[in-house]
């Protein structure tokens, strides 16, 4: 079967697009690894419009329930798209997608809403101690840090939220930031940084994670003085941003040096006819769930108009 559209991604952007595709009665397939995207690990989401507070798991459950209420849509979860090729035929072209489970899917158009993944530190010791004191999910692993000293790397919203997750458990929390300012929302900073268990250290470049069987600390460079210093710790939570999940499509569409997909902001079109993109995988600013959903809806409506024009 050749679908009207295949949506890649089960996060907020992909699901929003899927709901609108269903309402437009497009023959749709949506495929992704899990519902919710990166936000599924959040303990308390307070900027989901229409709901003052909910967990990432609750958000994912609501997205899944709403999507499954639609018609004309097939949902494939637990799979990752690895290869996309454009197949030329007499009538034009279509796209063939292959998943990590060797399943093949075909469609006239694509919407890439594959989101992003956590960015690693890429320093010695990080890989060796991953899961042994180096963590990327504070809500998952904060309870392991009861009465222990920890560090959170990154001064954005994710870093401050990690501090919040750790406060009920850790005995002390160092928040390490590469620049001289924190990028987190002022309200989020005010909420967590007034706690006496938290110390912020600015202008820090992490150099190495060390330990024996488990993490025992890290070394960092003070960028003001060039001095190398050590912190003795039992846990390190990495929150330094994300990398776009664009590998499987970058042979077909234009990407920038950070590997995000370049799109037309008013439509979500990529450089390749028949492919649109929305959400964190694109070059558009402000990586927020609500914005990603709106961009994905606009893209799917543009796809609907495109298919109508092609069929007329």
C-alpha positions, 0 to 999 in steps of 0.5 A, a space after each residue: 500500500 502507498 499511503 497518502 502520507 507517512 508521519 515519522 515520530 510519535 511525539 507531540 508534533 507527530 501526534 498532532 499531525 496525525 490527528 489532523 491528517 485523520 480529520 482530513 481523511 488522508 490515508 495515513 501511517 504514523 511510525 515511531 519508537 514511543 509516544 511522548 518524545 523527550 518529554 515523557 521523562 518529565 515529572 512535571 510539565 507546567 507549560 502544556 497549554 490547557 493543563 496547569 500540570 501533568 507528568 510526561 507519562 500522562 502527556 504521552 498517554 493522552 496523546 496516544 488516546 487521542 490519536 487512536 480515536 482517529 480514523 484512516 490512520 495506522 499506528 506503528 510504535 516501537 520501530 525506528 525508521 533507518 532508511 528513506 529512498 525516493 522512488 521515481 515512477 512514470 506518474 512521478 515518485 513515491 517514498 520507500 521507508 525501511 525500519 530497524 525491524 526490516 519493515 517497508 512502508 511507502 507513501 506519496 508524501 512524508 512529514 518528518 517529526 522525529 524530534 531530537 535526543 540528548 546531547 552527550 558531554 563527549 569527555 573521557 569517562 562518560 561512556 564508561 560510567 553511563 548508568 554507573 553515576 552518569 545519567 541522562 534522565 533525572 526523574 528516572 535516576 534521582 532516587 539513586 542519589 539519596 543523601 549523595 552529592 551530585 552535579 547537573 551539567 547545563 543551565 537551561 530549563 532541562 538542567 533546572 528541572 533536573 535540579 528540582 527532581 534531585 532536591 528531595 534526594 541529593 544532599 547537595 547539588 552543583 549546577 555547572 554552566 558553560 557560560 556566565 548566565 543561566 538560560 532557564 526561565 526566570 520562574 524556574 530559576 527562582 523556584 529551585 535556586 533559592 534552596 541552600 542545597 544548590 550551588 551554581 558554578 559558571 564558566 565551567 568546561 567539564 574535562 573528565 569523569 572519574 571513578 572506579 566501579 562507579 562515578 566518584 567525581 569530575 574534573 573541570 576547567 574554570 574558564 575564567 582562570 584556566 585552572 583545573 578543578 575537581 568535584 567529588 560526586 556520586 552522580 552526574 546528570 547531563 542536560 546540555 541540549 539535544 541532537 536532531 534525529 535527522 540521520 535517516 533523511 539527510 541524504 534527501 533534504 538540506 540540513 545545516 551544520 548542526 544537522 537540523 532539517 531546513 524548512 520553509 517556516 510558513 509551510 514546513 516544506 523541505 528542499 525535497 519535493 514531497 517531504 515536510 518536517 516539523 518540531 525539534 528536528 527542524 531549524 525553526 527556533 524555540 524547541 517547545 512542545 506547543 510550538 512543535 504541534 502548531 508547526 506540524 499541524 500547519 505542515 500537514 494542512 500544507 500536505 493536504 493542499 499539495 495532494 489535492 493539487 496533485 490529484 486535481 
